[in-house]
Amino acid sequence: MAVVAIALGWFQWGWQGVLLAISVVVFWLLLQFSRAMRVMRQAAGAPIGHVDSAVMLNAKLRAGMRLMEIIPLTRSLGQAVEGEPGVPETFTWTDTSGACVRVQLVGGRLRQWSLERPAESPAAAPLAAASDPAPDQASVQAPDRGAGA
């Protein structure tokens, strides 16, 4: 695109057009560099692979996002997952509850992501049993949607 802008500048306005095109290209590169530095500075203060809420991150992700768009959402760098050669770049972010978001980038863009929640611990089972509804409320159930649905 930069070469096209310079050529177009030359054909439209001569050497002044070339100077304008070069100025615009340099300004655009400085904006990109500044944005990258701001994102990295923000992520530098957080632990690698940590996110405040994995569920909220999962809800905000969408296909085609770049890593430079994901890092501001997480406010930290992702923990790189070692894989086999040829496997897409994979990063994970984990929150304090143990929930984890696994992100796969192909060609620098988000292709696939998943939310992995921790298995319920045996110590949490008695707590869940203590919060069960009263017997008269237990008989109320959601309507059956059918086995084939």
Buried (B, 14 or more C-beta within 10 A) or exposed (E): EEEEBBEEBBEEEEEEBBEBBBEBBEEEEEEEEEEEEEBEEBBEEBEEBBBEBBBEBBEBBEEEBEBEBBBEBBBBBBBEBEEEEEEEBBBBBBBEEEBBBBBBBEEEEBBEBEBEEEEEEEEEEEEEEEEEEEEEEEEEEEEEEEEEE
